[in-house]
Amino acid sequence: MKGGTDMKNEVRQVRVSTNVVIGDGGLAAICGPCVIEDRKKCLDVAAAVAEIARAVGMPVIFKSSFDKANRSSVKSFRGVGLARGLEILAEVREKYGLPVLSDIHLPEQAKPAGKVLDVLQIPAFLCRQTDLLVAAGETGKPVNVKKGQFMSPLEMANAVGKIESTGNRKIMLTERGTTFGYNNLVVDFMSLPLMRSLGCPVVFDGTHSVQMPGGRGTRSGGRSEFAPALIRAAAAVGCDAIFIETHPAPKTAPSDGDNMIPLKNLRKVLSDALAIHRARQKS
């Protein structure tokens, strides 16, 4: 373990864009709908997220997945696909000035995604996939790796090492809950300082941490009402960014509706987290 587990330990800063740096002592956010449903809905949410970010005074990365390859059922909606999804995310960046992030699931997706995305994300289920991590690292873009629900925090050193083998050190690590029995996750907040001790900025995923994987048979369930409390707790413990999936009407969302935060509530959730972060810095 490098250093210790104090959240004030030095980490490598990850510059995502001119205005967004993760790990510089501030608190950033990664926000957007789980999956790209269509161009209009994606742009509408991006416009709202950009406005909220300005109002709160918080640097924000826009997130939405062009493909959800890890859905519970083969019949589940997966998204608009790589090519169309990247087109839409490029438009989000151009129109609203937000850096953009999306998941990749296959090594061959890394290169085309790296030409458009500001951050490539590795899904939790795939955080041990060597070829995928190496391909993401080879793009030279920042890589956000979600800690597997089956992984201990310090085991993420191996994922970091795989990306660093490419010469890319722009790595973020995300906590998103740990498997606890069937269809349930728990959050061990020690994971935030433990992963940060690896020298990488850490992200707390508040909405996937309240997910109930496979809890509805052919899809996952969730308890979104608890996400704001966990986000406040993460800000109190200390982290470099908050990850929140949000949607104007979660009940109608084709993916992860049960754990997403309603868009109308996003401003308060971010404001509360930022206030706690600032209070913690003063302590």
C-alpha positions in Angstrom: 0.0 0.0 0.0 1.4 3.4 -0.9 1.5 6.0 1.9 -1.4 5.3 4.2 -5.1 5.6 4.1 -5.6 9.3 4.9 -7.8 10.9 2.2 -5.3 13.8 2.2 -2.6 11.7 0.8 -1.3 12.8 -2.6 -2.8 11.2 -5.7 -2.1 11.8 -9.3 -4.4 14.4 -10.7 -6.4 13.3 -13.8 -7.1 16.1 -16.3 -10.2 15.3 -18.2 -10.7 18.6 -20.0 -9.6 22.2 -19.7 -12.0 22.8 -16.9 -12.3 19.4 -15.2 -9.5 17.9 -13.1 -10.2 14.9 -10.9 -8.0 14.7 -7.8 -7.1 18.4 -7.4 -8.7 18.7 -4.0 -12.1 19.7 -5.4 -15.3 17.6 -5.8 -16.4 16.8 -9.3 -19.5 14.9 -10.6 -20.2 12.3 -13.3 -23.8 12.6 -14.2 -26.2 11.4 -16.9 -28.8 8.7 -17.8 -27.8 5.1 -17.6 -28.1 4.5 -21.3 -28.6 6.5 -24.5 -32.2 6.0 -25.4 -32.2 8.4 -28.4 -30.6 11.6 -29.4 -33.3 14.0 -28.1 -33.5 12.5 -24.7 -29.8 12.4 -24.3 -29.4 16.1 -25.4 -32.2 17.2 -23.1 -30.6 15.6 -20.1 -27.2 17.0 -21.0 -28.6 20.5 -21.3 -30.2 20.1 -17.8 -27.0 18.7 -16.3 -24.9 21.5 -17.8 -27.3 24.1 -16.3 -27.2 22.4 -12.9 -23.4 22.2 -12.9 -23.2 26.0 -13.5 -25.7 26.7 -10.8 -24.0 24.5 -8.2 -20.5 25.6 -9.3 -19.3 22.0 -9.7 -17.2 20.5 -12.6 -19.3 17.8 -14.3 -18.6 15.0 -16.8 -21.6 13.8 -18.8 -22.1 10.1 -18.7 -24.3 7.8 -20.8 -23.7 4.3 -22.2 -23.9 3.7 -25.9 -24.3 0.0 -25.1 -25.2 -1.9 -21.9 -23.8 -5.3 -22.7 -24.3 -6.6 -19.1 -28.1 -6.4 -18.9 -29.8 -9.1 -17.0 -31.9 -10.4 -19.9 -31.1 -10.9 -23.6 -34.4 -9.1 -24.3 -33.3 -5.9 -22.4 -32.7 -2.6 -24.2 -29.0 -2.1 -24.6 -28.7 1.3 -26.2 -28.1 2.9 -29.6 -24.8 1.1 -30.3 -21.2 2.3 -30.7 -21.3 4.4 -33.8 -24.6 6.3 -33.2 -23.8 6.6 -29.5 -20.4 8.2 -30.1 -22.1 10.6 -32.5 -24.6 11.7 -29.9 -21.9 12.1 -27.2 -19.7 14.2 -29.5 -22.7 16.4 -30.0 -23.2 16.7 -26.3 -19.6 17.9 -25.9 -19.9 20.4 -28.8 -23.3 21.9 -27.7 -22.9 22.0 -24.0 -19.2 22.1 -23.3 -19.3 19.0 -21.1 -16.6 16.3 -21.3 -18.2 12.9 -22.0 -17.8 9.4 -20.6 -19.1 6.0 -21.6 -18.5 2.3 -21.0 -16.5 0.0 -23.3 -17.1 -3.7 -23.1 -14.7 -5.1 -25.7 -11.1 -4.3 -26.5 -11.9 -3.4 -30.1 -14.3 -0.7 -28.9 -11.4 1.2 -27.2 -9.8 2.8 -30.2 -13.0 4.3 -31.8 -14.3 5.3 -28.4 -11.0 6.9 -27.5 -11.3 9.2 -30.5 -14.5 10.8 -29.1 -14.7 10.2 -25.3 -12.9 12.2 -22.7 -13.0 9.3 -20.3 -13.3 5.6 -21.0 -15.1 3.6 -18.3 -14.5 -0.1 -17.5 -17.7 -1.7 -16.0 -17.4 -3.4 -12.6 -18.0 -6.9 -14.0 -15.0 -6.4 -16.4 -12.4 -4.8 -14.1 -10.2 -7.9 -14.3 -10.3 -8.2 -18.1 -6.6 -7.7 -19.0 -7.1 -7.2 -22.8 -9.9 -4.6 -22.1 -7.8 -2.7 -19.6 -4.8 -2.6 -21.8 -6.8 -1.5 -24.8 -8.3 1.3 -22.8 -4.9 2.4 -21.5 -3.4 2.4 -25.0 -5.8 5.1 -26.1 -4.0 7.5 -23.8 -7.3 8.8 -22.5 -8.3 8.9 -18.8 -9.8 5.5 -17.7 -12.3 5.1 -14.9 -12.4 1.6 -13.6 -15.3 0.5 -11.4 -14.4 -1.8 -8.6 -16.0 -5.2 -9.1 -18.7 -6.1 -6.7 -16.6 -9.2 -5.9 -13.3 -7.3 -5.3 -11.6 -5.9 -2.2 -10.4 -2.3 -2.6 -6.7 -3.1 -2.6 -7.1 -5.8 -5.3 -7.7 -2.9 -7.6 -3.9 -2.4 -7.6 -3.8 -5.1 -10.3 -6.3 -3.3 -12.5 -4.2 -0.1 -12.1 -1.0 -2.0 -13.0 -2.5 -3.4 -16.2 -3.4 0.1 -17.4 -0.1 1.5 -16.3 1.7 -1.1 -18.3 0.7 0.9 -21.4 2.3 4.1 -20.0 -1.1 5.6 -19.2 -1.3 6.8 -15.6 -4.6 8.7 -16.0 -6.6 6.3 -13.9 -9.6 6.8 -11.6 -11.2 4.1 -9.4 -14.9 3.9 -8.5 -16.6 2.3 -5.6 -20.1 1.0 -6.4 -20.9 -1.5 -3.6 -20.0 -5.0 -2.8 -22.1 -8.2 -3.2 -23.8 -9.0 0.1 -25.9 -12.2 -0.2 -28.4 -12.4 -3.1 -29.6 -9.4 -5.0 -28.1 -6.9 -2.6 -25.0 -4.6 -2.3 -23.5 -2.9 0.7 -20.9 -0.1 0.8 -17.8 -0.3 2.9 -16.7 3.3 3.1 -13.2 2.2 4.0 -12.8 1.4 0.3 -12.5 5.1 -0.6 -9.3 5.8 1.4 -8.0 2.3 0.7 -8.3 2.7 -3.1 -7.0 6.3 -2.9 -3.9 5.0 -1.2 -3.1 3.3 -4.6 -2.3 6.8 -5.9 -5.5 7.2 -7.9 -8.4 9.6 -7.4 -11.5 7.9 -6.2 -15.1 8.2 -7.3 -18.2 7.1 -5.4 -21.1 5.7 -7.5 -24.1 6.6 -5.4 -26.8 5.1 -7.7 -25.3 1.7 -8.5 -24.5 1.3 -4.8 -28.2 1.1 -4.2 -28.8 -1.3 -7.0 -30.3 -4.8 -6.4 -28.6 -6.8 -9.1 -31.0 -9.2 -10.8 -33.5 -8.3 -8.1 -36.5 -8.3 -10.5 -35.7 -11.5 -12.3 -35.1 -10.2 -15.8 -33.8 -6.9 -14.6 -32.1 -5.3 -11.6 -34.0 -3.5 -8.9 -32.9 -0.7 -6.7 -33.6 1.6 -3.8 -32.9 5.1 -5.2 -34.3 6.8 -2.1 -31.2 5.8 -0.2 -28.7 7.1 -2.8 -28.6 10.7 -1.5 -27.7 9.5 2.0 -24.9 7.4 0.7 -23.6 10.3 -1.5 -23.5 12.5 1.6 -21.7 9.9 3.5 -19.1 9.5 0.8 -18.5 13.3 0.7 -18.0 13.2 4.5 -15.5 10.3 4.2 -13.8 12.0 1.3 -13.7 11.3 -2.4 -12.7 13.1 -5.6 -15.9 12.7 -7.6 -19.5 11.6 -7.3 -21.1 9.4 -9.9 -24.8 9.7 -10.3 -27.1 8.3 -12.9 -30.1 10.6 -13.4 -33.2 10.6 -15.6 -36.2 13.0 -15.9 -38.6 10.0 -15.4 -36.8 7.1 -13.8 -39.9 4.9 -13.7 -40.0 4.9 -17.6 -36.3 4.5 -18.1 -35.3 1.3 -20.0 -32.3 0.6 -17.7 -31.6 1.1 -14.0 -34.7 3.2 -13.4 -35.1 1.8 -9.9 -31.8 3.2 -8.7 -31.5 6.5 -10.7 -32.0 9.9 -9.1 -34.8 12.0 -10.6 -33.3 14.8 -12.6 -35.4 17.3 -10.7 -33.5 16.3 -7.5 -30.0 16.4 -8.9 -29.2 20.0 -8.0 -29.9 19.4 -4.3 -28.0 16.2 -4.2 -24.9 17.8 -5.7 -25.3 21.0 -3.6 -25.5 18.9 -0.4 -22.4 16.8 -1.4 -20.4 19.9 -2.3 -21.3 21.6 1.0 -20.2 18.6 3.0 -17.0 18.3 0.9 -16.1 22.0 1.7 -16.9 21.6 5.4 -14.7 18.5 5.5 -11.8 20.5 3.9 -12.0 23.1 6.6 -11.9 20.5 9.4 
